[in-house]
Amino acid sequence: MRTIIKGAEPASLTQHRLTAHADYDNYPDKIELRQSLVTEQRGLCCYCLSRIRPQAGFMKIAHWHSQDLHPNEQLVYRNLLGACMGNEGQSPKRQHCDTRQGPRDISRNPANPEDQIELFIRYEADGRITSQDAVFDTELNDVLNLNVAILKNNRKAALDAFKAALLKRGELSRATLERWLREWNGDFNNNELPAFCQVVVYWLRKRLARA
């Protein structure tokens, strides 16, 4: 996960909330909503950071607080996130992200800066995502299933590829590492980020902290 900076909500969502009997199911312009979520999330799933696209069937609109438990938040923009399909249709043990989450809540919202999501996330060399916070760690595994094999392997592959490129460059200055950190963190522009970029960001931060 990485911190999501929410932008202005789509005008159609604002207008819909003002209509009588408005709810998420009868909101008509989910195309605009998907595009808004994908843009502010830099093309990445809110939970696993795999690639998402703003078309039905290529992403889901997730509710951080579930509609079942928090119906009054179903049209609150800060509660809406863009998620991958999460192996929808497969067995629960292979599902992940919003598909696995279902109506269950998790304690930290990547779109709430006050939750400081990145301070509670660690990436291990084998691709696992963990947290020192016991409750959140349980949620990462049991609610979101973010250590399902395909995600763990993809994170490890992203980090291994980056480290292999690093070895070819030889000794690198702190300035170079800091520039790469800003690049992988998306500080230079608002373009899409590489899938699973946060595992590289985490590794670079640790390396710079040791320097």
Contacts in CASP RR format, 6 or more apart in sequence:
PFRMAT RR
TARGET T0000
AUTHOR 0000-0000-0000
METHOD contacts of the structure
MODEL  1
MRTIIKGAEPASLTQHRLTAHADYDNYPDKIELRQSLVTEQRGLCCYCLS
RIRPQAGFMKIAHWHSQDLHPNEQLVYRNLLGACMGNEGQSPKRQHCDTR
QGPRDISRNPANPEDQIELFIRYEADGRITSQDAVFDTELNDVLNLNVAI
LKNNRKAALDAFKAALLKRGELSRATLERWLREWNGDFNNNELPAFCQVV
VYWLRKRLARA
1 46 0 8 1.000
1 47 0 8 1.000
1 49 0 8 1.000
1 110 0 8 1.000
1 117 0 8 1.000
1 118 0 8 1.000
1 121 0 8 1.000
1 129 0 8 1.000
1 198 0 8 1.000
2 44 0 8 1.000
2 49 0 8 1.000
2 110 0 8 1.000
2 117 0 8 1.000
2 118 0 8 1.000
2 197 0 8 1.000
2 198 0 8 1.000
2 201 0 8 1.000
3 110 0 8 1.000
3 111 0 8 1.000
3 113 0 8 1.000
3 116 0 8 1.000
3 117 0 8 1.000
3 118 0 8 1.000
4 40 0 8 1.000
4 41 0 8 1.000
4 46 0 8 1.000
4 81 0 8 1.000
4 110 0 8 1.000
4 111 0 8 1.000
5 40 0 8 1.000
5 113 0 8 1.000
6 40 0 8 1.000
6 77 0 8 1.000
6 78 0 8 1.000
6 111 0 8 1.000
7 36 0 8 1.000
7 40 0 8 1.000
9 36 0 8 1.000
9 77 0 8 1.000
10 29 0 8 1.000
10 32 0 8 1.000
10 33 0 8 1.000
10 36 0 8 1.000
12 27 0 8 1.000
12 28 0 8 1.000
12 29 0 8 1.000
12 32 0 8 1.000
12 33 0 8 1.000
13 27 0 8 1.000
13 29 0 8 1.000
13 32 0 8 1.000
13 33 0 8 1.000
13 75 0 8 1.000
13 77 0 8 1.000
16 22 0 8 1.000
16 27 0 8 1.000
16 28 0 8 1.000
16 29 0 8 1.000
16 75 0 8 1.000
17 75 0 8 1.000
22 75 0 8 1.000
23 71 0 8 1.000
23 74 0 8 1.000
23 75 0 8 1.000
24 63 0 8 1.000
24 67 0 8 1.000
24 74 0 8 1.000
24 75 0 8 1.000
27 33 0 8 1.000
27 75 0 8 1.000
30 56 0 8 1.000
30 61 0 8 1.000
31 54 0 8 1.000
33 61 0 8 1.000
33 80 0 8 1.000
34 54 0 8 1.000
34 55 0 8 1.000
34 56 0 8 1.000
34 59 0 8 1.000
34 61 0 8 1.000
34 82 0 8 1.000
35 54 0 8 1.000
37 54 0 8 1.000
37 59 0 8 1.000
37 61 0 8 1.000
37 80 0 8 1.000
37 81 0 8 1.000
37 82 0 8 1.000
38 52 0 8 1.000
38 53 0 8 1.000
38 54 0 8 1.000
38 59 0 8 1.000
38 82 0 8 1.000
39 54 0 8 1.000
39 190 0 8 1.000
41 52 0 8 1.000
41 81 0 8 1.000
41 82 0 8 1.000
42 186 0 8 1.000
42 190 0 8 1.000
42 191 0 8 1.000
42 192 0 8 1.000
42 193 0 8 1.000
43 51 0 8 1.000
43 52 0 8 1.000
43 53 0 8 1.000
43 192 0 8 1.000
43 193 0 8 1.000
44 50 0 8 1.000
44 51 0 8 1.000
44 52 0 8 1.000
44 192 0 8 1.000
44 193 0 8 1.000
44 195 0 8 1.000
44 197 0 8 1.000
45 51 0 8 1.000
45 52 0 8 1.000
45 59 0 8 1.000
45 82 0 8 1.000
45 83 0 8 1.000
45 84 0 8 1.000
45 97 0 8 1.000
46 62 0 8 1.000
46 81 0 8 1.000
46 82 0 8 1.000
46 83 0 8 1.000
46 97 0 8 1.000
46 110 0 8 1.000
46 111 0 8 1.000
47 62 0 8 1.000
47 81 0 8 1.000
47 83 0 8 1.000
47 84 0 8 1.000
47 96 0 8 1.000
47 97 0 8 1.000
47 98 0 8 1.000
47 110 0 8 1.000
47 144 0 8 1.000
47 146 0 8 1.000
48 84 0 8 1.000
48 86 0 8 1.000
48 96 0 8 1.000
48 97 0 8 1.000
48 144 0 8 1.000
48 146 0 8 1.000
48 151 0 8 1.000
48 196 0 8 1.000
49 195 0 8 1.000
49 196 0 8 1.000
49 197 0 8 1.000
49 198 0 8 1.000
50 84 0 8 1.000
50 151 0 8 1.000
50 154 0 8 1.000
50 195 0 8 1.000
50 196 0 8 1.000
51 84 0 8 1.000
51 195 0 8 1.000
52 58 0 8 1.000
52 59 0 8 1.000
52 82 0 8 1.000
52 83 0 8 1.000
52 84 0 8 1.000
53 59 0 8 1.000
57 85 0 8 1.000
58 85 0 8 1.000
59 82 0 8 1.000
59 83 0 8 1.000
59 84 0 8 1.000
59 85 0 8 1.000
60 82 0 8 1.000
60 83 0 8 1.000
60 84 0 8 1.000
60 85 0 8 1.000
60 86 0 8 1.000
60 88 0 8 1.000
60 98 0 8 1.000
60 99 0 8 1.000
61 80 0 8 1.000
61 81 0 8 1.000
61 82 0 8 1.000
61 83 0 8 1.000
62 80 0 8 1.000
62 81 0 8 1.000
62 82 0 8 1.000
62 83 0 8 1.000
62 97 0 8 1.000
62 98 0 8 1.000
62 101 0 8 1.000
63 70 0 8 1.000
63 73 0 8 1.000
63 74 0 8 1.000
63 79 0 8 1.000
63 80 0 8 1.000
63 81 0 8 1.000
64 79 0 8 1.000
64 80 0 8 1.000
64 81 0 8 1.000
64 105 0 8 1.000
64 106 0 8 1.000
64 109 0 8 1.000
64 111 0 8 1.000
65 73 0 8 1.000
65 79 0 8 1.000
65 105 0 8 1.000
66 101 0 8 1.000
66 102 0 8 1.000
66 103 0 8 1.000
66 104 0 8 1.000
66 105 0 8 1.000
67 73 0 8 1.000
67 74 0 8 1.000
67 103 0 8 1.000
68 103 0 8 1.000
69 103 0 8 1.000
69 105 0 8 1.000
70 79 0 8 1.000
70 105 0 8 1.000
73 79 0 8 1.000
78 109 0 8 1.000
78 111 0 8 1.000
78 112 0 8 1.000
79 109 0 8 1.000
81 98 0 8 1.000
81 110 0 8 1.000
81 111 0 8 1.000
82 98 0 8 1.000
83 97 0 8 1.000
83 98 0 8 1.000
83 99 0 8 1.000
84 96 0 8 1.000
84 97 0 8 1.000
84 98 0 8 1.000
85 99 0 8 1.000
86 95 0 8 1.000
86 96 0 8 1.000
86 97 0 8 1.000
86 98 0 8 1.000
86 99 0 8 1.000
86 100 0 8 1.000
87 94 0 8 1.000
87 95 0 8 1.000
87 96 0 8 1.000
87 99 0 8 1.000
87 148 0 8 1.000
87 150 0 8 1.000
88 95 0 8 1.000
88 99 0 8 1.000
89 95 0 8 1.000
89 99 0 8 1.000
92 100 0 8 1.000
93 145 0 8 1.000
93 148 0 8 1.000
94 148 0 8 1.000
95 145 0 8 1.000
95 148 0 8 1.000
96 144 0 8 1.000
96 145 0 8 1.000
96 146 0 8 1.000
96 148 0 8 1.000
96 151 0 8 1.000
97 144 0 8 1.000
97 145 0 8 1.000
97 146 0 8 1.000
100 143 0 8 1.000
100 144 0 8 1.000
100 145 0 8 1.000
101 143 0 8 1.000
101 144 0 8 1.000
104 143 0 8 1.000
106 136 0 8 1.000
106 139 0 8 1.000
106 143 0 8 1.000
106 144 0 8 1.000
107 135 0 8 1.000
107 136 0 8 1.000
107 139 0 8 1.000
108 115 0 8 1.000
108 117 0 8 1.000
108 120 0 8 1.000
108 136 0 8 1.000
108 139 0 8 1.000
109 115 0 8 1.000
109 117 0 8 1.000
110 117 0 8 1.000
118 198 0 8 1.000
120 131 0 8 1.000
120 132 0 8 1.000
120 133 0 8 1.000
120 136 0 8 1.000
121 129 0 8 1.000
121 130 0 8 1.000
121 131 0 8 1.000
121 198 0 8 1.000
121 202 0 8 1.000
122 129 0 8 1.000
122 130 0 8 1.000
122 131 0 8 1.000
122 132 0 8 1.000
122 202 0 8 1.000
123 129 0 8 1.000
123 130 0 8 1.000
123 155 0 8 1.000
123 159 0 8 1.000
123 198 0 8 1.000
123 199 0 8 1.000
123 202 0 8 1.000
123 203 0 8 1.000
124 130 0 8 1.000
125 156 0 8 1.000
125 159 0 8 1.000
126 152 0 8 1.000
126 156 0 8 1.000
127 152 0 8 1.000
127 153 0 8 1.000
127 155 0 8 1.000
127 156 0 8 1.000
127 159 0 8 1.000
127 199 0 8 1.000
128 147 0 8 1.000
128 152 0 8 1.000
128 155 0 8 1.000
129 140 0 8 1.000
129 146 0 8 1.000
129 147 0 8 1.000
129 151 0 8 1.000
129 152 0 8 1.000
129 155 0 8 1.000
130 137 0 8 1.000
130 140 0 8 1.000
131 137 0 8 1.000
131 140 0 8 1.000
140 146 0 8 1.000
140 147 0 8 1.000
141 147 0 8 1.000
154 195 0 8 1.000
154 196 0 8 1.000
155 196 0 8 1.000
155 199 0 8 1.000
158 194 0 8 1.000
158 195 0 8 1.000
158 196 0 8 1.000
158 197 0 8 1.000
158 199 0 8 1.000
158 200 0 8 1.000
159 199 0 8 1.000
159 200 0 8 1.000
159 203 0 8 1.000
162 200 0 8 1.000
162 203 0 8 1.000
163 203 0 8 1.000
166 172 0 8 1.000
174 208 0 8 1.000
174 211 0 8 1.000
177 204 0 8 1.000
177 207 0 8 1.000
177 208 0 8 1.000
177 211 0 8 1.000
178 208 0 8 1.000
180 204 0 8 1.000
181 201 0 8 1.000
181 204 0 8 1.000
181 205 0 8 1.000
181 208 0 8 1.000
182 188 0 8 1.000
184 193 0 8 1.000
184 194 0 8 1.000
184 197 0 8 1.000
184 200 0 8 1.000
184 201 0 8 1.000
184 204 0 8 1.000
185 197 0 8 1.000
185 201 0 8 1.000
186 193 0 8 1.000
194 200 0 8 1.000
END
